[in-house]
Amino acid sequence: MAAQNGRDLLIKMDMTGDGAFETIAGLRATRLSFNAETVDVTNLESEGGWRELLGGAGVRSASISGSGVFRDADTDSRARQIFFDAEVPRFQVIIPDFGTVEGSFLVTALEYAGSYNGEATYEMTMASAGALTFVAL
């Protein structure tokens, strides 16, 4: 795979609950992380005393984060609404030349910042709240 342009990694939010996804405005940096907990089944008979893990077990999760400049767009308003209402809307993450990850996420952190001589910025963090789908390009 060739090098990819970072700005092409997009986070999109379902704006109305009917699959109308829009790219979250003002983001400059985006991140998608996948995690899998392990289930240790090591016992006295484990070969050479090496740890053994149970395949297919444990909890899988994903997190999305992004930071950027506050633009007061429709997506900013929707992000505030879903945070304060504790909604779990669907999000899409577009990974260039790889595919699209989609699923429900809860906004777990929403931060705003600004300096006297600079722009207002924000950061969002979302945690997966159900099964995710992946569609390859």
C-alpha positions as a Markdown table, in Angstrom:
| # | Residue | x | y | z |
|---|---|---|---|---|
| 1 | Met | 0.0 | 0.0 | 0.0 |
| 2 | Ala | 1.3 | 3.4 | -0.9 |
| 3 | Ala | 1.6 | 6.3 | 1.5 |
| 4 | Gln | -1.8 | 7.9 | 2.3 |
| 5 | Asn | -2.7 | 11.6 | 2.9 |
| 6 | Gly | -3.8 | 12.0 | 6.5 |
| 7 | Arg | -6.6 | 14.4 | 5.7 |
| 8 | Asp | -8.3 | 11.6 | 3.8 |
| 9 | Leu | -9.0 | 9.7 | 7.0 |
| 10 | Leu | -12.5 | 11.0 | 7.7 |
| 11 | Ile | -14.9 | 10.7 | 10.7 |
| 12 | Lys | -18.5 | 11.0 | 9.7 |
| 13 | Met | -21.5 | 11.2 | 12.0 |
| 14 | Asp | -25.1 | 10.2 | 11.4 |
| 15 | Met | -26.8 | 13.6 | 11.6 |
| 16 | Thr | -30.5 | 12.5 | 11.7 |
| 17 | Gly | -30.6 | 8.9 | 12.7 |
| 18 | Asp | -31.5 | 7.8 | 9.1 |
| 19 | Gly | -28.0 | 7.2 | 7.7 |
| 20 | Ala | -27.3 | 10.8 | 6.6 |
| 21 | Phe | -23.6 | 10.8 | 7.4 |
| 22 | Glu | -21.6 | 14.1 | 7.3 |
| 23 | Thr | -17.9 | 14.6 | 7.9 |
| 24 | Ile | -17.3 | 16.3 | 11.3 |
| 25 | Ala | -16.3 | 19.9 | 10.5 |
| 26 | Gly | -13.0 | 21.4 | 11.4 |
| 27 | Leu | -11.1 | 18.2 | 12.3 |
| 28 | Arg | -7.4 | 18.4 | 11.7 |
| 29 | Ala | -6.3 | 15.1 | 13.3 |
| 30 | Thr | -8.2 | 11.8 | 13.5 |
| 31 | Arg | -7.6 | 8.4 | 15.0 |
| 32 | Leu | -9.2 | 5.0 | 15.0 |
| 33 | Ser | -8.0 | 2.4 | 17.5 |
| 34 | Phe | -9.1 | -1.3 | 17.8 |
| 35 | Asn | -8.6 | -3.2 | 21.0 |
| 36 | Ala | -9.1 | -6.8 | 22.1 |
| 37 | Glu | -8.9 | -8.1 | 25.7 |
| 38 | Thr | -7.2 | -11.3 | 26.2 |
| 39 | Val | -8.3 | -14.4 | 28.2 |
| 40 | Asp | -5.4 | -16.1 | 29.8 |
| 41 | Val | -5.8 | -19.9 | 30.0 |
| 42 | Thr | -2.2 | -20.7 | 31.0 |
| 43 | Asn | -1.9 | -23.6 | 33.4 |
| 44 | Leu | 0.7 | -25.9 | 35.0 |
| 45 | Glu | 0.8 | -28.0 | 31.8 |
| 46 | Ser | 1.4 | -25.1 | 29.4 |
| 47 | Glu | 4.4 | -26.0 | 27.2 |
| 48 | Gly | 7.6 | -24.5 | 28.6 |
| 49 | Gly | 5.6 | -22.3 | 31.0 |
| 50 | Trp | 4.6 | -20.0 | 28.2 |
| 51 | Arg | 1.4 | -18.1 | 28.4 |
| 52 | Glu | -1.6 | -19.4 | 26.5 |
| 53 | Leu | -4.5 | -17.2 | 25.2 |
| 54 | Leu | -7.9 | -18.4 | 24.3 |
| 55 | Gly | -8.6 | -17.4 | 20.7 |
| 56 | Gly | -11.9 | -15.7 | 19.9 |
| 57 | Ala | -12.6 | -14.8 | 23.5 |
| 58 | Gly | -12.5 | -11.5 | 25.3 |
| 59 | Val | -14.1 | -8.2 | 24.6 |
| 60 | Arg | -13.4 | -6.3 | 21.4 |
| 61 | Ser | -13.7 | -2.5 | 21.3 |
| 62 | Ala | -12.8 | 0.5 | 19.2 |
| 63 | Ser | -12.3 | 4.1 | 19.9 |
| 64 | Ile | -12.4 | 7.2 | 17.6 |
| 65 | Ser | -10.8 | 10.5 | 18.4 |
| 66 | Gly | -10.4 | 13.7 | 16.6 |
| 67 | Ser | -9.2 | 17.3 | 17.2 |
| 68 | Gly | -9.6 | 20.4 | 15.2 |
| 69 | Val | -10.8 | 24.0 | 15.0 |
| 70 | Phe | -14.3 | 25.0 | 16.3 |
| 71 | Arg | -16.4 | 26.1 | 13.3 |
| 72 | Asp | -19.9 | 26.3 | 14.8 |
| 73 | Ala | -21.2 | 24.1 | 12.0 |
| 74 | Asp | -24.2 | 21.6 | 12.1 |
| 75 | Thr | -21.8 | 18.8 | 13.0 |
| 76 | Asp | -20.5 | 20.8 | 16.1 |
| 77 | Ser | -24.1 | 21.3 | 17.3 |
| 78 | Arg | -24.9 | 17.6 | 16.7 |
| 79 | Ala | -21.8 | 16.5 | 18.6 |
| 80 | Arg | -22.8 | 18.7 | 21.6 |
| 81 | Gln | -26.4 | 17.3 | 21.4 |
| 82 | Ile | -25.4 | 13.7 | 21.4 |
| 83 | Phe | -23.0 | 14.2 | 24.3 |
| 84 | Phe | -25.5 | 16.0 | 26.6 |
| 85 | Asp | -28.3 | 13.6 | 25.6 |
| 86 | Ala | -26.1 | 10.5 | 26.0 |
| 87 | Glu | -27.2 | 9.3 | 22.5 |
| 88 | Val | -25.4 | 6.5 | 20.7 |
| 89 | Pro | -25.5 | 7.4 | 17.0 |
| 90 | Arg | -23.8 | 5.7 | 14.2 |
| 91 | Phe | -20.4 | 6.9 | 13.0 |
| 92 | Gln | -18.3 | 6.0 | 9.9 |
| 93 | Val | -14.5 | 6.1 | 9.6 |
| 94 | Ile | -13.3 | 6.3 | 6.1 |
| 95 | Ile | -9.8 | 4.8 | 5.8 |
| 96 | Pro | -8.3 | 5.8 | 2.4 |
| 97 | Asp | -7.5 | 2.9 | 0.1 |
| 98 | Phe | -8.6 | 0.5 | 2.8 |
| 99 | Gly | -12.3 | 0.7 | 3.6 |
| 100 | Thr | -15.0 | 2.0 | 5.9 |
| 101 | Val | -15.7 | 1.1 | 9.5 |
| 102 | Glu | -19.2 | 1.8 | 10.7 |
| 103 | Gly | -21.0 | 1.3 | 14.0 |
| 104 | Ser | -22.6 | 2.9 | 17.1 |
| 105 | Phe | -20.4 | 5.0 | 19.3 |
| 106 | Leu | -20.9 | 7.0 | 22.5 |
| 107 | Val | -19.1 | 10.4 | 22.8 |
| 108 | Thr | -17.1 | 9.9 | 26.0 |
| 109 | Ala | -15.2 | 13.3 | 26.0 |
| 110 | Leu | -15.9 | 16.6 | 24.3 |
| 111 | Glu | -13.3 | 19.3 | 25.1 |
| 112 | Tyr | -13.1 | 23.0 | 24.0 |
| 113 | Ala | -10.0 | 25.1 | 24.3 |
| 114 | Gly | -8.7 | 28.4 | 23.1 |
| 115 | Ser | -5.8 | 30.8 | 23.7 |
| 116 | Tyr | -5.8 | 34.6 | 23.8 |
| 117 | Asn | -3.9 | 34.8 | 20.5 |
| 118 | Gly | -5.2 | 31.7 | 18.7 |
| 119 | Glu | -8.2 | 29.9 | 17.4 |
| 120 | Ala | -10.8 | 28.0 | 19.4 |
| 121 | Thr | -10.2 | 24.2 | 19.2 |
| 122 | Tyr | -12.0 | 21.1 | 20.2 |
| 123 | Glu | -11.4 | 17.4 | 20.8 |
| 124 | Met | -13.8 | 14.5 | 20.7 |
| 125 | Thr | -13.4 | 10.9 | 21.9 |
| 126 | Met | -15.9 | 8.2 | 21.1 |
| 127 | Ala | -16.1 | 4.6 | 22.4 |
| 128 | Ser | -17.8 | 1.7 | 20.4 |
| 129 | Ala | -21.2 | 0.7 | 21.7 |
| 130 | Gly | -21.9 | -2.4 | 19.7 |
| 131 | Ala | -20.7 | -4.5 | 16.8 |
| 132 | Leu | -18.8 | -2.8 | 14.0 |
| 133 | Thr | -18.9 | -3.5 | 10.3 |
| 134 | Phe | -16.0 | -3.2 | 7.9 |
| 135 | Val | -16.4 | -2.8 | 4.1 |
| 136 | Ala | -13.2 | -3.0 | 2.1 |
| 137 | Leu | -12.7 | -0.8 | -0.9 |
